[in-house]
Amino acid sequence: MYVRHVASETRAAAHGSRAWAGPGAVARGLAPGRLGALTLTPVRGPGGRVEDMRVEACSAAAGRLLARPATALLGRRLGAEFAGQRDDGVLAALGDVLAAGEPWRGSLRFGATWLEVLAVPVGEVLVLSLWAPAPHAFREAEPAPAAGLEAEVAEQAALRRIATAAARHSDPAAVVATAAAEWLALRPLAGLALVRMGDGGRGLALVPGWVGPRAAELGRTRRATGADVAMARALAEGRTVRVDDAAHGRFPMGLAVPLWVRGRLWGALCAAAERGRGFADADTAMLEGCADLVAMALAQEEVRTELSAAARTDHLTGLPNRRAFTERLGGEVRLAARHGHPLALAVLDLDLFKLVNDTHGHTAGDEVLVEVAARLAAAGRAGELVARIGGEEFGWILPRCDADGALAAVERARAGVAARPVPPAGRVTLSAGIAVLGPGSGEDLFWRADGALYQAKAAGRDRAVVAVDQVPAQHSSG
């Protein structure tokens, strides 16, 4: 892979600039205007340096541009896929884009193929839009006719704007709205809709509804339109379907493209047109490009959600981690203060856990933590949060709960942990400190509960203590 940076939008391929050109022969045969999409996450090494990029989502068009099946690229490392070409700086460049947090435009060479690229960082996700350079940018012969070139330039520019919207918006409806606006600037269209399949492939839902100049009429009609028929067939057959049937009332023209998100059929992108305004091959290519970009936005949001969940989840026990605990505690403190509701917090710590590790080994200690975490999580009620906040320390947020209620809940949980042996350690006990919200912040509440835990440890362990003062006590050492 090879990187070439392009500094100005005015030097884009729309102008046929040779600044975008690689060797002329390698670009021939690629269809210009077909925009593919990749969603990448960094693979970091020591010191946080980006060593590679993992493909989290890949559109069919991107697979064709990269000369690989899109499904075969999923989960693969970009550098490993193009082994032997990692010294050309592309991974470093993509790492720089993530670090800078700013969009980047340039040229990449994947194997023997040059492609134009728009890279947009969204947190830890990097979205790449790829498209083949226009053939006239590489040919020594005369350029394409001005009218055809102008239409091609306009379509590629529209797709790039849709790509930017797809990279920056987590809401697919916003991407559809952008696509509809761009399409309307190029060709007549009654409306555009995103259709989502329900769980198990049953049921359909518009997200959020039709967009376009005839959106209201399309939403009101109770008669099947050409788009309805095209959509049903596209979902059933997993391919692009175009319908032109006068039997479908005022909107007999329909075009639908299935949306494949991370290897599964998510739904379809559908376009409707009025009588006498049919869809041409160029419209099909345009909608397929839009569908790739909408699928990219959907995949990107899924990846972001998964990364966010992973950043807030303890890898060993599966409970929320300290970050998630701290964020939730702050929110619950604000809610309780605003509405005058009680709020209790318990901090629990395994007794003599160091002895478990020293006697049975750290692997056994991990097994004990996993089992205790499961028992504590089972003791929590809906709306409460049990988190692992330290090595053998757990936090338990109990909204709308006073000291008596919190003490009763904690005692039940302690009894549940101690009642049955935890292999291989045998009987395991917990000490706990409980505090109820008073004047102060979530941090104050935490340290009061932690101070009560220290008192429970000092009093002999295997017990719960409720904080009675407003002064933070000494932090427990377990």
ABEGO torsion letter per residue (X at the ends): XBBBBBABAAABAAAGBAAABBBAAAABGBBBGBBBBBBBBBBBBBGGBBABBBBABBBAAAAAAAGBBAAAABGBBAAAABBGAAAAGAAAAAAAAAAAGBBBBBBBBBEABBBBBBBBBBEABBBBBBBBBBAAAABABBBBBAAAAAAAAAAAAAAAAAAAAAAABABAAAAAAAAAAAAAAABBBABBBBBBBBBGGBEBBBOAEBBEAAAAAAAABABBBAAAAAAAAAAAAGBBBBBBBAAAEABABBBBBBBBBGGBBAEBBBBBBBBGBBBBAAAAAAAAAAAAAAAAAAAAAAAAAAAAAAAABBAAAGBBBAAAAAAAAAAAAAAAAAAGBBBBBBBBBBBGAAAAAAAAEAAAAAAAAAAAAAAAAAABBBGBBBBBABAABBBBBBBGBBAAAAAAAAAAAAAAAAABBBOAAEBBBBBBBBBBBBBEBAAAAAAAAAAAAAAAAAAGEGBBBBBABABBBBBBAX
